[in-house]
Amino acid sequence: MARGILSALQREALRAATEPRIVKIRGVDTVLGVAFSDTDLIEFLRRIDIPDPDELVLGDSEVIAWQGGRPHQYE
């Protein structure tokens, strides 16, 4: 299994514990990770060299498309 991609079973186990957000890049068929907080999301963006990930996430940028719930809501 490729690094950073969760199996369906792993995702279901995580979902049972909490309701995390799966982080994807539009147009790319790869999961960056599962975010349980804004801190996780910022770290995923930092790892792929996105400039100023803190400002991007905490500044409520329109670049981020929040799906499956309100922005910054992980439970």
N, C-alpha and C positions, 0 to 999 in steps of 0.2 A: 504494500500500500504506500502511495506517495506521501511524503512528509506534508503535514498540514491538512490532509484530507481525511475527514472522519467517515467511518463506515456508517451505514444506516443504523446498525445496532448501537454504536457508540453515541450517535446523535440522540437516539431514543432514550438511552440511559441518562444522558445529560438533561434531556427535556423532562424526565421524570423527577429529577432533583430540583430544578429551577426552570425558568423560561429564558434561556440565553438567546442572544442574537447571533445568527450565523453571518459571518462577514465575507462578502464576495466582492469581486471587481466586475463591473458591468462589461460584458463582451468577452470575459475570460472564464473558462470552465474550471476554476480552481477556488477552493475555499481557503481563505487566509487563516481562519481560526474561528473559535466560538467565543464571543465577548460576553462576559458577565458584568461588565462595567465600562464606563467611558475610558478608564485607564487601560483596559485590555484593547479597546479599539484604537486608542492612540499608539499603543505598542505595535499593533499589526501594521499601522500606516508608517510608523518609524522604520520598521524592518524592511519595507519596500521603498525606502528613501523618499517618502512624500514630504515636501518642505512644510515646516510649521504644523505638524499634526495636532498639537495641543490647540492651536487657534482654530484649525479646521473643525475639530470635534466640539470644543467648548464654545466656540464662537457661533455655533448654529449655522454653519455654512450650507448653502443650497446645493453644494457639490455632493453631500451625503444624502442618499435617499433612504430614509428610515422606513422599513417595512415591517408589518406585523406588530405594530404598537407605536406609542408616542416616542418622540426623540428622548434619549437618555433614560428610557424606562426599560429595565431588564428583567423584571419579575411580573 
